[in-house]
Amino acid sequence: QVQLVESGGGLVQAGGSLRLSCAASGRTFSNFAMGWFRQAPGKEREFVAGIRRFGGNTGYADSVKGRFTISRENAKDTVYLQMNSLKLEDTAVYYCNALYASTNYWGQGTQVTVSS
């Protein structure tokens, strides 16, 4: 079993920045590919960013490329999402995801609200 706990969400003005953190426990963190997803009201959950086990490869949704950065610290069992130049349309609940052996694990989510 894997537990994921997100933190760092909140209210921010458009153009501002936030950093989300996701702390993992229960299994060897470096065995997992990690990712961030988000779900806005009335919309489906969508991929935001992903990072491979040892951080060498990352991927981003087109909507966040150049603004968001995913990183991980395996020594701290933590993955981060640095979000810059936030837009109104970034408002959503952000979920941490861990993938191992074809099994997905999810956190409870953290709310990010971008205001004008």
C-alpha positions as CSV (number, residue, x, y, z in Angstrom):
1,Q,0.0,0.0,0.0
2,V,1.1,3.5,-0.8
3,Q,0.0,6.7,0.9
4,L,0.3,10.0,-0.8
5,V,-0.3,13.3,0.9
6,E,-0.4,16.6,-1.0
7,S,0.2,20.0,0.4
8,G,0.9,23.5,-0.8
9,G,-2.4,24.4,-2.5
10,G,-4.2,27.7,-1.9
11,L,-5.4,30.9,-3.3
12,V,-3.2,32.9,-5.6
13,Q,-3.6,35.8,-8.0
14,A,-3.2,35.3,-11.7
15,G,0.5,35.5,-12.6
16,G,1.6,34.2,-9.2
17,S,3.3,31.0,-8.1
18,L,2.7,28.0,-5.9
19,R,4.7,24.9,-5.1
20,L,2.8,21.7,-4.5
21,S,4.4,18.9,-2.5
22,C,3.5,15.2,-2.3
23,A,4.9,13.1,0.4
24,A,4.8,9.3,-0.2
25,S,5.0,6.5,2.3
26,G,4.5,2.7,2.4
27,R,6.8,1.5,-0.4
28,T,10.2,2.4,-1.8
29,F,9.6,5.8,-3.4
30,S,12.3,5.4,-6.1
31,N,10.4,2.5,-7.5
32,F,7.5,4.7,-8.6
33,A,7.0,6.9,-11.5
34,M,5.2,10.0,-10.2
35,G,2.8,12.5,-11.6
36,W,0.4,15.3,-11.1
37,F,-3.1,15.5,-12.4
38,R,-5.9,18.0,-11.9
39,Q,-9.6,18.2,-12.0
40,A,-11.6,21.4,-12.5
41,P,-15.3,21.6,-11.6
42,G,-17.4,19.8,-14.3
43,K,-14.4,18.5,-16.1
44,E,-12.6,15.2,-16.2
45,R,-9.3,14.6,-14.4
46,E,-6.4,15.5,-16.7
47,F,-2.7,14.8,-16.8
48,V,-0.5,17.8,-15.8
49,A,3.1,16.5,-15.4
50,G,5.0,13.3,-14.9
51,I,8.5,12.2,-13.9
52,R,10.3,8.9,-14.1
53,R,11.7,7.0,-11.2
54,F,15.1,8.7,-11.0
55,G,14.0,12.1,-12.4
56,G,15.8,11.8,-15.7
57,N,12.7,12.2,-17.9
58,T,9.7,14.5,-17.4
59,G,6.6,15.2,-19.4
60,Y,4.0,18.0,-19.4
61,A,0.6,18.8,-20.7
62,D,0.8,21.4,-23.4
63,S,-1.3,23.8,-21.3
64,V,1.4,24.0,-18.6
65,K,4.7,23.6,-20.6
66,G,7.1,26.4,-19.8
67,R,5.2,27.4,-16.6
68,F,5.2,24.3,-14.4
69,T,8.1,22.1,-13.4
70,I,7.9,18.7,-11.8
71,S,10.8,17.4,-9.7
72,R,11.4,14.8,-7.1
73,E,13.7,14.1,-4.1
74,N,13.9,10.4,-3.6
75,A,15.8,10.9,-0.4
76,K,12.8,12.7,1.0
77,D,10.1,10.5,-0.7
78,T,8.6,13.7,-2.1
79,V,7.6,15.0,-5.5
80,Y,7.0,18.6,-6.2
81,L,5.2,20.7,-8.7
82,Q,6.4,24.3,-9.1
83,M,3.7,26.4,-10.8
84,N,4.6,29.8,-12.2
85,S,2.6,32.3,-14.2
86,L,-0.6,30.8,-12.9
87,K,-3.7,31.4,-15.0
88,L,-7.4,31.4,-14.1
89,E,-7.8,28.2,-16.0
90,D,-5.3,26.5,-13.7
91,T,-7.9,26.5,-10.9
92,A,-8.6,22.9,-10.0
93,V,-8.0,20.2,-7.4
94,Y,-4.5,18.8,-8.0
95,Y,-3.8,15.2,-7.3
96,C,-0.6,13.4,-6.8
97,N,-0.2,10.0,-8.6
98,A,2.2,7.1,-8.1
99,L,2.5,4.4,-10.7
100,Y,4.1,1.0,-9.9
101,A,3.6,-2.3,-11.6
102,S,0.5,-1.1,-13.5
103,T,-1.1,0.1,-10.3
104,N,-2.0,3.7,-9.8
105,Y,-2.1,5.3,-6.3
106,W,-3.8,8.7,-5.6
107,G,-3.6,11.3,-3.0
108,Q,-6.6,13.1,-1.6
109,G,-5.9,16.3,-3.6
110,T,-5.2,19.9,-2.8
111,Q,-7.2,22.8,-4.1
112,V,-5.5,25.5,-6.2
113,T,-7.6,28.6,-6.9
114,V,-6.3,31.3,-9.1
115,S,-8.1,34.7,-8.9
116,S,-8.1,37.7,-11.2
